[in-house]
Every structure is written in structure tokens, then in C-alpha cells.
Amino acid sequence: MTSLDAPTLGRLALAAVAWVGATLFGLAVAATTTIGPIVVNLSQNHGVHLGDLVAFSGAYLVALVVTLAVLPAH
């Protein structure tokens, strides 16, 4: 078993923060906006809007780029 050095742990933490931040951003957009048509009806009063999907896709794309930039390839 190998131990992780401090810089590796810092990069791993940065990647994790990027994904958590992307998820929180997507949830905030979904909770506060109704952009675009409803793609999936969840109930009579709630649904997933196209804008929600775009927000999550964009946020996760940024998190992916951050992850690829900070973590070394193996």
C-alpha cells in the first residue's frame, strides 16, 4: 500500500471540490429557475427543465476539465 504525499492529496481535494461545487451549482440553478421546456415530469408541480440539464452539463464539464488538469495521468 502506498501513501499519498501532501501535494497529491491537495490535488485530489481540489478535484473533489470541483465536483461538489458543480453539483451544488446545478442544484441551485434547478431550484431557482424554470428555463426552457420541461423534459421530464417528476410530479404535477415539478419537473426537469432543459435549462437544468444545460446547467448540470456545463458545470460537470468544468469539473472534468479541472480534474484532468490537476490529477496526473497514469
C-alpha positions in Angstrom: 0.0 0.0 0.0 1.4 3.4 -0.9 0.7 6.6 0.9 -0.2 9.8 -0.8 2.0 12.8 -0.3 0.6 16.2 0.6 0.6 17.7 -3.0 -1.2 14.7 -4.3 -3.8 14.9 -1.5 -4.2 18.7 -2.3 -4.8 17.9 -6.0 -7.3 15.2 -5.1 -9.1 17.6 -2.7 -9.3 20.2 -5.4 -10.8 17.7 -7.9 -13.4 16.7 -5.2 -14.2 20.4 -4.5 -14.7 20.9 -8.2 -17.3 18.1 -8.5 -19.1 19.1 -5.3 -19.2 22.7 -6.5 -20.5 21.6 -9.9 -23.3 19.6 -8.2 -24.3 22.5 -5.9 -24.3 24.9 -8.8 -26.6 22.6 -10.8 -28.9 22.1 -7.9 -29.1 25.9 -7.3 -30.0 26.5 -10.9 -32.6 23.8 -10.8 -34.1 25.1 -7.6 -34.3 28.7 -8.6 -35.1 28.8 -12.4 -37.5 27.4 -14.9 -35.5 27.9 -18.1 -36.7 26.0 -21.1 -39.4 23.4 -21.6 -40.0 20.6 -19.2 -38.0 17.5 -20.3 -39.2 15.1 -17.5 -42.2 15.5 -15.3 -41.5 14.4 -11.8 -44.9 15.3 -10.4 -47.8 17.5 -11.2 -45.9 20.6 -10.0 -42.2 19.6 -10.5 -40.1 18.7 -13.5 -36.7 18.8 -15.0 -36.2 21.7 -17.4 -33.9 21.8 -20.3 -32.0 24.7 -18.6 -31.4 22.4 -15.6 -29.7 19.9 -17.9 -27.6 22.5 -19.6 -26.5 23.9 -16.2 -25.5 20.5 -15.0 -23.7 19.6 -18.2 -21.7 22.8 -18.2 -20.8 22.6 -14.6 -19.8 18.9 -14.9 -17.7 19.8 -18.0 -15.8 22.4 -16.0 -15.3 19.9 -13.1 -14.0 17.3 -15.6 -11.5 19.9 -17.1 -10.3 20.8 -13.6 -9.9 17.1 -12.7 -7.9 16.4 -15.8 -5.8 19.4 -15.2 -4.9 18.7 -11.6 -4.6 15.0 -11.4 -1.7 13.2 -13.2 -2.5 10.7 -15.9 -1.5 7.1 -15.1 
